[in-house]
């Protein structure tokens, strides 16, 4: 891996210092670096726009937290560029290393001993008057929700073109296994092992208590139509949004590509759950 993209959490001094340390560690290895502009300007080196880095690099190293990594995963999209996440704060669910572990694992990045872990992504298309007006992807979740002061939304749900139900709720979360520990978990959804080939539909504060989360095979296609409601938004990974109107349809399915994470050691997912969720305490 000779071409290395470097992305860091915006406005985070620790991230800039971590990037500086990485460049020192890899000095003299003949690698080409593509550091995003905001960090590069502080380090007084040539910088690149974050959106352009995936098309230039063989691997992208992300310094930050899960949120920064989610944004990079959406940018990479179908390019298949592996991502290595370096966590700068508390324990992350999807970041691979802590900052202190980078030095001890740097050789692995250039060796054939490292492997990759693939996670499914979601594709969400918005249709208005039978025309597709926007398309997004997401690694964690696709959420339809109302604004804080709006009444409940009413949603018609179809799976594989078969009518399932009409629900009244504050919103609806469609989550990948990776995102099952995010918004869906706070809404009462179950935790899915991150490499499962499935996704999860979780109502947010449903009017009927029998509206429960359901796990679905990732070969299914969901279509959700806005039947009633004001100020309804589609949000992707909690970071990108799009306003919806009554009669809009959102078609959600597994994307034709996956996010590829670089794995440098045996990662104990259950240890992460115990630590992050304080199991047994």
Secondary structure, 3 states (H helix, E strand, C coil): CCEEEEEECCCCHHHHHHHHHHHHHCCCCCCEEEEEHHHHHHHCCCEECHHHHCCCCCEEEEEECHHHHHHHHHHHHHHCCEEEEEECCCCCCCCCEEHHHHHHHHHHHCCCCCEEEEEEEEEEEEEECCEEEEEEEECCEEEEEECCCCCCEEEEEEECCEEEEEEEECEEEEEECHHHHCHHHHCCCCCCCCCCCEEEEEEECCCCCCCCCEEEECCCCEEEEEEECCCEEEEECCCEEEEECCCCEEEEEEEEEEEEEEECCCCCHHHHHHHHHCCCC
